Amino acid sequence: MPQRMSDILAARAHRTFVGRDTELGTLETMLMPKGPRVLHVHGIAGIGKSALLARFATIARAGGATVILLDCRHVEPTEQGVLGSLAEAIGDTGSRAGDIADRLGELGGAVVLAFDTFEVFRLLDTWLRQVFIPLLPENVRVVLVGRQPPTSAWYASPGWGWLMRAVPVSSLTDTEAENFLQGLGLEQADISLIARCTHGHPLALKLAAAAVREASPEQWPTGAPLQRALDELTQIFLEDVGDEVTRRVLEGAAVVRRVTLSLLQALFPDVPPQDAWERLRRLPIVVGASDGLLIHDAVREAIARSLHASDPARYLEYRRTAWRQLATEAGVAGGGDLWRYTADMLFMIENPVVREAFFPSGSPTFAVEPAQADDGPALEDITHTWEGSEAAVALMAWWRRLPQAFSSVRDGEGRMVGFYGKLRSDELQPAWLLDDPIAGQWYSHLKQHPMPRDAIALFCRRWLSIDDGDSPGDVQAAVWLDLKRAYMELRPRLRRVYLTVRDMGAYAAVARRLGFEVLEDHTVVLDGRRYHSAVLDFGPARWTAGWRISRLQSLAFGARTNCWTWRPGNWCLKRVGWL
């Protein structure tokens, strides 16, 4: 029987894998009865984390374990997104965390549940740690693979102890790097040259190996820091791409998150899309995924930066063309596909704050997690530090009535540095809102402008930082990121978001950019201080997808005109001046 291409690729990956004995040894301990239950594998981009995971999966399966691998780039970062992907992977129809956990227990023997590219799942870190993983039966082990080390909450949470370990992945040793290059078929003279300038970084080694036959020795970035070496190696690699068509396709593809046939057809109408696809697929910096091709991010960024600098007009045209194609496809997408298109368009946003929230590059500073009963004293202290007596009484009444609506923000040492409370309209009684001067104004606005019966309003009642109050800062950023998770979980029923701040001027620009409307007639004075309210209305359900695409387009391309048009009985969006 002829070999499948996947078998050939797997065999080649096995032959070229070198080193990592220490990391593999740690991973294998989790298959032992008294081994750790959760391992965090972390390291910089291109360091070989996914290759290490694939190698461990092969070893684990050979030992009789079941391995379930999820690439987080292709899973919607919501609780239902994770549960749905797991249910599909194990052939289950359940949608509840307990059902999935029970099914994993029924698989028998050791089960390894691996999440690759975990850095894009920062929104779900708390839910996995506090809710899902504790539900898993004794036979299940969890591997989290990403760029960031585990948050401090993993160490601070009671009970984890030896159950969780971190596994850092660093560069290959000189000997391992030479063995790796030998496996790629290079001559010893080339191996010595490459080893001096790549710092043992596996991706840099691959790039150098791909370009070595054409590049002259004086081009190599000997002694350069790793990132500059990667950038220079990328340029060398680009110069040696065999033909102009392949290079042009690669440069255009570098402006998007994932490459599909339809995108290639839109970007390069003069090139048959299947031919363009095959040209990309054969490159060593491109990997295939279930929903497209992915250019390695460390290289993609270098290519995109170079194109932006050398030919800004072509760079912008690629982005606009890709955006139009993605928006067209998103308009008819459903279910999990809609999230993929949303992620594709979010990726194209060059606003660093918005893009960082969804495609993080650094370690998260704070963890946001459900408040516990013993958080009460700290929460009350923060409240009385920043609020007067009237405002504090109103806010603490919500804590006593609905403590589950509050979340704590913790620093790297597990100390509570802030909190916020969010309330769902479908879980409240109107009388509760009327008891609160601020929430009462939101209730009044809802009565004046009613929503459909099944729609939900989310009330962000207050966020406060121990150092900054409700002013912009790291705690506020962590809170807003957690609110984005709530947005996704409540769609498509989420219709409006209400919030209050004292210094509206500090938020005016970003509020307008995100589509919030300041409710000038609903300002409240407590303790002699003015509390301003704002609302974000997503519009009727049938308009929500269009609103989302328009808002993302505004953030991506800087559309300047953005106005609301009132129609009896509902909000409709009229967008003027889109690119």
C-alpha positions in Angstrom: 0.0 0.0 0.0 1.5 3.4 -1.0 2.6 5.7 1.9 0.4 8.7 2.6 2.1 12.1 2.5 1.3 12.6 6.2 3.3 9.4 7.0 6.3 10.6 5.0 6.2 14.0 6.8 5.9 12.3 10.2 8.9 10.0 9.4 11.0 13.0 8.3 10.1 14.9 11.4 11.1 11.9 13.5 14.5 11.6 11.7 15.3 15.3 12.1 14.3 15.6 15.8 17.3 16.1 18.0 17.9 16.8 21.7 15.2 17.7 24.2 16.0 14.7 26.4 15.4 16.7 29.6 12.1 18.1 28.4 10.9 14.7 27.1 11.9 13.1 30.4 9.7 15.6 32.3 6.8 15.1 29.9 7.0 11.3 30.3 6.7 11.6 34.1 3.1 12.7 33.7 2.3 9.2 32.4 3.4 7.8 35.7 0.8 7.1 38.5 2.2 9.8 40.8 3.4 12.2 38.0 2.2 15.7 37.5 -1.3 16.2 36.1 -0.7 19.5 34.3 2.5 20.6 32.4 3.0 24.1 31.0 5.5 23.9 28.1 6.7 27.4 27.3 9.3 29.1 25.1 9.8 31.8 22.5 8.4 31.6 18.9 10.1 29.1 16.7 12.0 27.4 19.6 10.5 23.9 18.8 7.6 23.6 21.2 5.2 22.0 18.7 7.9 19.6 17.5 8.5 18.6 21.1 4.8 18.1 21.7 4.5 15.9 18.5 7.5 13.8 19.6 5.9 13.3 23.1 2.6 12.4 21.5 4.4 9.7 19.5 6.0 8.3 22.6 2.8 8.4 24.6 0.8 6.7 22.0 3.5 4.0 21.7 3.1 3.4 25.4 -0.7 2.9 25.1 -1.9 6.4 25.9 -4.6 8.2 24.0 -3.5 11.7 22.9 -6.0 14.4 22.0 -4.3 17.5 20.4 -6.1 20.8 20.0 -4.4 23.7 18.2 -5.8 26.7 20.0 -5.5 28.9 16.9 -8.4 27.0 15.4 -10.7 26.8 18.5 -13.0 29.7 19.5 -11.6 31.0 22.9 -14.9 30.5 24.8 -16.0 27.7 27.1 -18.4 26.4 24.5 -15.7 26.6 21.8 -13.4 24.4 23.8 -16.1 21.9 24.8 -17.4 21.7 21.2 -13.9 21.0 19.8 -13.3 18.3 22.5 -16.6 16.7 21.8 -15.8 16.5 18.1 -12.4 15.1 18.8 -13.7 12.3 21.1 -16.9 11.5 19.2 -19.2 12.8 21.9 -22.4 14.8 21.5 -22.3 16.4 25.0 -21.9 20.1 25.4 -21.4 20.3 29.2 -18.0 20.2 30.9 -19.0 17.4 33.1 -20.2 15.3 30.2 -16.9 15.8 28.3 -14.9 14.9 31.5 -16.9 11.7 32.0 -16.4 10.7 28.3 -12.6 11.2 28.7 -12.6 9.0 31.7 -14.5 6.3 29.7 -11.7 6.2 27.1 -9.7 4.0 29.5 -5.9 4.1 30.2 -3.9 7.3 30.2 -5.4 10.2 28.2 -3.2 13.2 27.3 -5.2 16.4 26.5 -2.8 18.8 24.8 -3.5 22.5 23.9 -0.9 23.8 21.5 -0.4 27.6 20.9 -1.9 28.2 24.3 -0.9 31.8 24.3 -4.0 32.7 22.3 -6.2 31.1 25.1 -5.3 33.7 27.7 -9.1 34.5 28.0 -9.8 31.0 29.2 -6.9 30.4 31.6 -9.0 31.0 34.7 -11.9 28.8 33.5 -9.5 25.9 32.6 -7.7 26.2 36.0 -10.7 26.7 38.2 -13.5 24.8 36.4 -12.6 22.4 33.6 -9.4 20.7 34.7 -10.6 20.0 38.3 -13.5 18.1 36.7 -11.2 15.7 34.8 -10.9 12.1 36.0 -7.7 10.7 37.4 -6.6 9.1 34.1 -6.4 12.4 32.2 -3.3 14.6 31.9 -3.1 18.1 30.5 -0.3 19.7 28.5 -0.5 23.4 27.8 2.0 24.6 25.2 2.6 28.3 24.6 5.0 31.2 24.6 4.2 32.3 28.1 5.0 30.6 31.4 2.1 29.8 33.7 0.5 32.7 35.4 1.1 33.1 39.1 -2.4 32.0 39.8 -1.4 28.4 39.0 1.1 28.5 41.8 -1.0 30.5 44.2 -4.2 28.4 43.9 -4.6 25.9 46.8 -4.0 22.3 46.0 -2.0 22.4 42.8 1.4 21.8 44.4 3.2 18.9 42.7 0.2 18.4 40.3 1.5 21.2 38.1 5.0 21.8 36.6 6.4 24.2 34.1 8.7 23.0 31.3 10.8 25.8 29.7 12.1 25.1 26.2 15.4 26.8 25.3 17.7 26.7 22.3 19.5 23.6 21.1 23.1 23.1 22.3 25.9 23.4 19.7 26.1 19.7 19.3 22.3 19.3 18.9 22.3 22.1 16.4 25.0 20.4 14.3 23.1 17.1 14.5 20.0 18.9 13.4 21.7 20.4 10.4 23.3 17.1 9.5 19.8 15.6 9.4 18.9 18.2 6.9 21.7 17.0 4.6 24.1 20.0 4.9 27.9 19.8 4.5 30.1 20.2 7.5 31.5 23.6 6.3 28.0 25.0 6.0 27.0 23.5 9.4 29.9 25.3 11.1 29.0 28.6 9.5 25.3 28.4 10.3 25.8 27.3 13.9 27.7 30.5 14.7 24.9 32.8 13.7 21.7 31.0 14.7 22.0 30.7 18.5 20.7 27.1 18.3 17.2 28.4 17.4 15.4 25.7 15.4 13.5 28.0 13.1 16.6 30.0 12.4 18.4 26.8 11.6 15.7 25.8 9.2 15.8 29.2 7.5 19.5 29.1 7.2 19.5 25.5 5.8 17.0 26.5 3.2 19.0 29.5 2.0 22.6 28.3 2.5 23.1 27.0 -1.1 22.7 30.4 -2.6 23.8 32.9 0.1 27.4 34.0 0.3 29.2 33.8 3.7 29.5 37.6 4.1 25.7 37.8 4.2 25.3 35.8 7.4 24.5 37.7 10.6 27.3 36.3 12.6 27.1 37.4 16.3 23.8 39.2 15.8 21.1 39.0 18.5 18.5 36.4 17.8 15.7 38.6 16.6 18.0 40.5 14.2 19.4 37.2 13.1 15.9 35.9 12.3 15.1 39.1 10.4 18.3 38.9 8.4 17.9 35.2 7.7 14.3 35.9 6.6 15.6 38.4 4.0 18.3 36.0 2.9 15.6 33.3 2.5 13.3 35.6 0.5 16.2 36.6 -1.8 16.7 32.9 -2.6 13.0 32.0 -3.2 13.2 30.3 -6.5 11.0 32.5 -8.7 9.2 35.9 -8.7 5.7 34.4 -8.5 6.4 32.4 -5.4 8.0 35.4 -3.7 5.1 37.7 -4.6 2.6 35.1 -3.3 4.6 34.8 -0.1 4.7 38.5 0.5 1.0 38.9 -0.1 0.1 36.0 2.2 2.2 37.5 5.0 -0.5 40.2 5.6 -3.1 37.6 6.8 -3.4 35.2 9.7 -4.2 32.1 7.7 -4.0 31.4 3.9 -7.0 29.9 2.0 -7.6 29.2 -1.6 -10.2 31.9 -1.8 -7.9 34.5 -0.3 -5.1 33.5 -2.8 -7.6 33.9 -5.7 -8.6 37.4 -4.5 -5.0 38.5 -3.8 -3.5 37.1 -7.0 -6.2 36.9 -9.7 -3.5 36.2 -12.4 -2.2 33.1 -10.6 -4.3 29.9 -10.4 -5.1 29.6 -6.7 -4.2 25.9 -6.5 -0.8 26.7 -8.0 -0.2 29.5 -5.5 -1.3 27.1 -2.7 1.2 24.5 -3.7 4.0 27.1 -4.0 3.4 28.1 -0.5 2.9 24.6 0.9 6.3 23.5 -0.2 8.1 26.3 1.7 9.9 25.2 4.9 8.4 28.2 6.8 4.8 27.2 6.0 2.7 24.5 7.8 -0.6 23.1 6.9 -3.6 23.4 9.3 -7.2 22.2 9.2 -8.4 25.5 7.9 -5.6 26.8 5.8 -1.8 27.4 5.5 0.1 29.2 8.3 3.3 31.1 7.7 5.5 30.9 10.8 4.7 34.0 12.8 8.4 35.0 13.5 9.0 35.0 9.7 5.6 36.4 8.7 6.2 39.5 10.8 9.6 40.1 9.2 8.2 39.7 5.7 5.3 42.0 6.4 7.5 44.7 7.9 9.9 44.5 4.9 7.0 44.8 2.4 5.5 47.7 4.3 8.8 49.6 4.3 9.7 48.8 0.7 6.3 49.1 -1.1 3.7 50.6 1.2 1.1 50.9 -1.6 1.3 47.2 -2.5 1.2 46.3 1.2 -2.0 48.4 1.7 -3.6 47.0 -1.4 -3.0 43.4 -0.2 -4.6 44.3 3.1 -7.6 45.9 1.5 -8.2 43.0 -0.9 -7.8 40.5 1.9 -10.2 42.4 4.1 -12.9 42.6 1.4 -12.7 38.8 0.8 -12.8 38.0 4.5 -15.7 40.3 5.1 -17.6 38.7 2.2 -17.0 35.2 3.5 -17.8 36.2 7.1 -21.2 37.5 6.0 -22.3 33.9 5.2 -20.3 32.0 7.8 -21.8 30.3 10.8 -20.9 28.6 14.0 -17.2 28.0 14.5 -16.3 29.4 11.1 -17.6 32.9 12.2 -15.1 32.9 15.0 -12.3 32.1 12.5 -13.2 35.0 10.3 -13.5 37.3 13.3 -10.0 36.2 14.4 -8.7 36.7 10.8 -10.0 40.3 10.8 -8.9 41.1 14.3 -5.4 40.0 13.2 -5.4 42.7 10.5 -6.0 45.5 13.1 -2.8 47.5 13.5 -4.1 49.1 16.6 -1.6 47.6 19.1 -4.0 47.6 22.1 -6.8 45.8 20.3 -4.4 43.4 18.5 -2.5 42.5 21.7 -5.8 41.5 23.4 -6.3 38.7 20.9 -2.8 38.0 19.7 -0.7 38.5 22.8 3.1 38.9 22.5 4.1 39.1 26.1 3.3 37.6 29.4 0.0 38.6 31.0 0.6 40.8 34.1 -2.7 40.1 35.9 -5.1 37.2 36.3 -8.8 37.8 36.4 -10.8 35.2 38.2 -14.2 34.8 40.0 -14.1 36.5 43.4 -14.1 34.3 46.4 -15.8 34.9 49.8 -12.5 35.8 51.5 -11.9 38.5 48.9 -14.6 40.6 50.6 -12.4 42.6 53.0 -9.9 43.5 50.2 -12.7 44.4 47.9 -14.3 46.6 50.5 -11.0 48.3 51.3 -10.4 49.2 47.6 -14.0 50.4 47.3 -13.7 52.8 50.4 -10.3 54.0 49.1 -11.8 55.4 45.9 -15.5 55.8 46.6 -17.4 58.1 49.0 -20.0 56.7 51.4 -23.0 56.9 49.1 -21.2 55.2 46.1 -19.6 52.6 48.4 -23.0 51.6 49.9 -24.5 51.2 46.5 -21.6 49.1 45.1 -21.2 46.9 48.2 -25.0 46.1 48.1 -24.3 44.3 44.9 -21.4 42.3 46.5 -23.7 41.1 49.2 -26.5 40.3 46.9 -24.6 38.8 43.9 -21.0 38.0 44.9 -20.8 35.6 41.9 -21.1 38.7 39.6 -17.7 40.0 40.8 -14.2 39.1 39.6 -10.9 39.7 41.3 -7.8 40.9 39.5 -4.5 39.5 41.0 -0.9 40.3 40.4 2.0 38.0 39.9 2.2 37.2 43.6 -1.5 36.4 43.9 -2.4 39.7 45.6 -5.7 41.2 44.8 -5.0 44.5 43.1 -8.5 45.3 41.7 -11.9 44.0 40.9 -15.0 44.5 38.8 -18.6 43.6 38.8 -20.7 42.7 35.8 -24.4 42.0 35.9 -26.7 40.3 33.4 -30.1 41.7 32.8 -31.7 38.3 32.6 -30.5 37.4 36.1 -31.7 40.5 37.8 -35.0 41.8 39.3 -35.9 45.4 38.2 -36.2 46.3 41.9 -32.5 45.6 42.4 -31.6 48.0 39.7 -33.8 50.7 41.1 -32.2 50.3 44.5 -28.9 51.5 42.9 -28.7 55.2 41.7 -26.4 54.3 38.8 -28.0 51.0 37.7 -31.4 52.8 38.1 -30.3 55.2 35.3 -29.5 52.2 33.1 -32.9 50.7 33.8 -34.5 54.0 32.9 -32.7 54.0 29.6 -33.8 50.5 28.9 -37.4 51.5 29.6 -37.1 54.4 27.1 -35.4 52.3 24.5 -36.5 48.7 25.0 -34.7 45.7 23.7 -36.2 42.5 22.1 -37.6 40.2 24.7 -34.8 37.6 24.5 -32.0 40.1 24.3 -29.5 40.6 27.1 -27.9 43.7 28.5 -24.6 43.5 30.3 -24.0 46.0 33.1 -20.4 46.7 33.9 -21.3 48.2 37.3 -17.8 49.2 38.3 -14.1 48.4 38.0 -11.6 49.7 40.6 -7.8 49.3 40.9 -6.0 49.5 44.2 -3.6 52.1 42.7 -5.6 53.8 39.9 -9.3 53.6 40.9 -11.3 53.5 37.6 -8.5 55.4 35.6 -6.8 53.7 32.6 -4.1 51.3 33.6 -3.1 47.6 33.8 -6.1 46.6 35.9 -8.5 48.3 33.6 -6.9 46.6 30.6 -7.2 43.2 32.3 -10.9 43.9 33.1 -11.7 45.0 29.5 -10.0 41.8 28.2 -12.2 39.7 30.5 -15.2 41.6 29.3 -14.4 40.6 25.7 -14.7 37.0 26.9 -18.1 37.7 28.3 -19.2 39.3 25.0 -18.3 36.2 23.1 -20.0 33.9 25.6 -23.3 35.9 25.5 -23.6 36.2 21.8 -25.9 36.2 19.8 -28.3 37.4 22.6 -26.0 40.2 23.9 -27.6 43.5 22.7 -26.1 46.2 24.9 -23.3 46.9 27.3 -23.6 49.7 30.0 -20.7 51.0 32.0 -19.9 53.9 34.3 -16.8 56.0 35.0 -16.0 59.2 36.8 -13.4 60.6 34.4 -15.2 60.2 31.1 -12.5 62.5 29.4 -9.9 59.8 30.0 -11.9 57.3 28.0 -13.7 59.5 25.5 -11.4 58.7 22.5 -11.4 55.0 23.0 -15.1 54.9 23.8 -16.0 56.6 20.6 -13.6 54.3 18.7 -15.3 51.2 20.1 -18.8 52.6 19.4 -19.9 53.6 22.9 -22.4 56.4 23.3 -22.2 58.7 26.3 -25.6 59.0 28.0 -25.5 62.7 28.9 -28.9 62.7 30.5 -28.1 59.8 32.8 -25.3 61.3 34.9 -25.5 60.6 38.6 -23.9 62.7 41.5 -22.9 60.7 44.5 -20.8 62.2 47.4 -20.5 65.3 45.3 -18.8 63.4 42.4 -20.3 62.9 38.9 -20.6 59.3 37.6 -21.0 59.2 33.8 -22.7 56.4 31.9 -22.1 55.0 28.4 -23.8 52.3 26.3 -22.7 50.2 23.4 -25.6 49.0 21.4 -24.9 46.1 19.0 -28.2 46.6 17.2 -30.8 43.9 16.2 -29.5 40.4 15.9 -29.7 40.5 12.2 -27.4 43.5 12.1 -24.9 42.2 14.6 -22.5 40.5 12.2 -22.5 43.5 9.9 -21.8 45.8 12.9 -18.9 43.7 14.0 -17.4 43.7 10.5 -17.9 47.4 10.2 -16.4 48.1 13.6 -13.3 45.9 12.8 -12.9 47.7 9.5 -12.9 51.0 11.3 -10.2 49.8 13.7 -8.1 48.2 10.9 -8.2 51.0 8.3 -9.1 54.1 10.4 -12.5 54.9 8.9 -13.3 58.4 10.1 -17.1 58.8 10.0 -19.3 56.8 12.3 -22.8 57.8 13.1 -25.9 56.3 14.7 -29.3 56.5 13.0 -32.5 56.1 15.1 -35.4 54.1 13.8 -38.6 53.5 15.7 -38.4 50.3 17.8 -34.7 49.5 17.2 -31.2 50.7 16.6 -29.9 50.5 13.1 -26.4 51.4 12.1 -25.7 53.7 9.3 -22.0 53.7 8.4 -20.7 56.5 6.3 -17.3 56.9 4.7 -16.0 53.4 4.9 -12.9 52.8 2.8 
